[in-house]
Amino acid sequence: MPQHDLEAERRADLDRLVDSQLRAEHDGDIEGILAPMTDAIVHEVVGLADDPIHGLDAVRQRYRDLLAASVHEHDVPIQRRYGHDFVLEEHLWSGRL
């Protein structure tokens, strides 16, 4: 397979992963949110005082707290940046606390 086809396939895989994650967050599906993560996760949300947190149990509790205190209405995509084996998703979250 030509290199550009491999790159396009890799980006499509990353896009599916990010889109699935955002859908799970929107739907309040904690186990769906955690599904692609490992226990070695270091999770950071820009602006939160207790960042970063480590491990699935801590991330599970964070999402329980966030979902109990908010109503997720929609996301506005800003940009996605791709690197070797990673993607950075930037979006504007909109909802009510």
C-alpha positions as MATLAB code, in Angstrom:
seq = 'MPQHDLEAERRADLDRLVDSQLRAEHDGDIEGILAPMTDAIVHEVVGLADDPIHGLDAVRQRYRDLLAASVHEHDVPIQRRYGHDFVLEEHLWSGRL';
ca = [
       0.000    0.000    0.000;
       1.434    3.434   -0.907;
       2.551    5.618    2.019;
      -0.169    8.247    1.449;
      -2.847    5.516    1.617;
      -1.399    4.249    4.914;
      -1.383    7.796    6.281;
      -4.999    8.362    5.237;
      -6.021    5.029    6.800;
      -4.181    5.864   10.038;
      -5.887    9.272   10.247;
      -9.269    7.687    9.565;
      -8.658    5.249   12.454;
      -7.717    8.134   14.763;
     -10.768   10.112   13.631;
     -13.054    7.157   14.444;
     -11.452    6.847   17.879;
     -11.859   10.561   18.690;
     -15.394   10.716   17.273;
     -16.375    7.662   19.325;
     -14.910    9.257   22.449;
     -16.790   12.524   21.896;
     -20.038   10.646   21.232;
     -19.619    8.659   24.491;
     -18.958   11.891   26.391;
     -22.022   13.531   24.859;
     -24.179   10.488   25.692;
     -22.854   10.202   29.251;
     -21.541    6.682   28.558;
     -18.742    6.361   31.127;
     -17.713    2.840   30.115;
     -17.708    3.923   26.461;
     -15.474    6.838   27.429;
     -13.080    4.505   29.257;
     -13.099    1.723   26.628;
     -10.043    2.845   24.620;
      -8.030    3.799   27.726;
      -5.534    1.729   29.698;
      -4.895    1.820   33.426;
      -1.635    3.640   32.646;
      -3.614    6.694   31.460;
      -2.561   10.179   32.493;
      -5.667   12.343   32.002;
      -5.599   16.113   31.898;
      -8.344   18.665   31.317;
      -6.935   22.131   30.782;
      -7.977   24.404   33.627;
      -8.838   21.811   36.265;
      -6.950   22.266   39.529;
      -6.378   18.562   40.230;
      -4.623   17.800   36.934;
      -3.242   15.514   35.844;
      -4.861   12.405   37.258;
      -3.610    8.841   36.810;
      -5.362    5.527   36.163;
      -8.789    4.344   35.059;
     -10.358    4.537   38.501;
      -9.454    8.225   38.820;
     -10.692    8.959   35.283;
     -13.929    7.036   35.944;
     -14.558    9.133   39.062;
     -13.728   12.359   37.214;
     -16.301   11.566   34.523;
     -18.905   10.579   37.123;
     -18.407   13.964   38.784;
     -18.390   15.894   35.503;
     -21.460   14.138   34.121;
     -23.404   14.560   37.375;
     -22.733   18.296   37.347;
     -23.300   19.102   33.675;
     -25.515   18.716   30.630;
     -23.460   18.319   27.467;
     -25.211   20.058   24.601;
     -22.714   20.079   21.727;
     -19.105   20.447   20.627;
     -17.719   22.872   18.082;
     -14.632   21.457   16.368;
     -11.670   23.805   16.210;
      -8.842   21.624   14.948;
      -7.275   18.181   14.900;
      -3.537   17.805   14.751;
      -1.937   14.516   13.840;
       1.498   13.234   14.707;
       3.173    9.888   14.680;
       0.791    7.645   16.649;
      -1.253   10.439   18.228;
      -4.003   12.944   17.559;
      -4.732   16.175   19.392;
      -8.387   17.201   19.351;
      -9.320   20.780   20.147;
     -12.983   21.655   20.426;
     -15.248   24.041   22.254;
     -17.553   22.213   24.683;
     -20.959   23.732   25.153;
     -23.382   22.806   27.890;
     -24.858   23.740   31.230;
     -23.391   23.297   34.691;
];
